[in-house]
Amino acid sequence: METKVRYSLIDAIRAVAVVNMVAFHLCYNIFVVFGVWTDFPVSTPVVIWERFICCTFIIVSGVSLNFSKHGYRRGLIVSLCGIVVTLVTIRFMPEQTILYGVLTFLGAAMLLTFALRKALSRIPPIVGMIVFFLLFMLCYGIPYGYLGLFKLPLIRLPEGLYQFRWLAFFGFAPRDFSSADYFPFLQWIFLYLFGFMLWRWIRQKGLDRFFCKKIPVLDFIGRHSLIIYMAHQPVLYGICWVVFYFIGR
C-alpha cells in the first residue's frame, strides 16, 4: 500500500472536476429541469464537457484507491450515497430519477478493485494501462448494443441481453430504461482500472514527486468532494426554483 505522503495535486485535480460538475449541474437545472433549452445535454460541446468531468472523476478515483487502507468501507459508503441519491430523486424528482448513477458505479468499482488489488499489483503498470484502456474502448458501446472502438461498432450484441432491467447495472439496459445519470459498470470499470494502474506507473517512473504541490482552495474542495457532491444539487435546485418562481410571477 502507498505511503502516508499526501499527494495534494490529486486533490486539486479532483477539485477542478468538482467545480466543473457544479457548473454543469447548474446549467442542467436551468436549461433542462426548468425547460429553458431541453436540448442542452445533447449538444456536442456539452457532451464533451460532461465526458471530461466524468472521466476525470473516474480516473482520479481509481488513482486514489492506491492510497486507501479501508477500500471496502470507502466503497460501501459511496454505494450507500448512491442509494440515497436514487431514493431522493425517486421521491422528490421522479422525472429526473437517477438509477445506477456515478456514485453507484464508483462504490462498486472501489469494492471490486480493492478486492483484486493484490492480483493487479502483479501486472506491469504499463501493460495494465494499455489493456484496460483498450477494454474501455471495446466496451464503451455496450449500452448501445455493440462492442467496438468507442463510437465505431465492431460486434453487435444479442438483443436478448437487453430484456432485463437488472442487467442495466452492467450496461444492458432495456429500451424503456431511463436515468438522469447513468454509468454502466461494464462500460466504465476499465477506465477506473486504468486510473488505478496509472498511479502505479507514475510511482514506478518517480513522477509522484510532482504531485505534492498543495493548492489551498482546490485542496479543500478535493478533500470534501463527496460531501459537495451530495449537497450541491439540492442547493442548486433550491436557488433555481426561487429564481424561476419570482421570474414567473
Buried (B, 14 or more C-beta within 10 A) or exposed (E): EBEEEBBBBBBBBBBBBBBBBBEBBBBBBBBBBBEEEEEBBEEEEBEEBBEBBBBBBBBBBBBBBBBBEEBEEBBBBBBEBBEEBBEBBEEEBEEBBBBBBBBBBBBBBBBBBBEEBEEBBEBEBBEBBEBBBEBBBBBBBBBEBBBBEEEEBEEEBEEEBBEEEEBBBBBBBEEEBEBBBBBBBBBBBBBBBBBBBBBBBBBEEEEBEEBEEEBEEBBEBBBBBBEBBBEBBEEBBEEBEEEBEEEEE
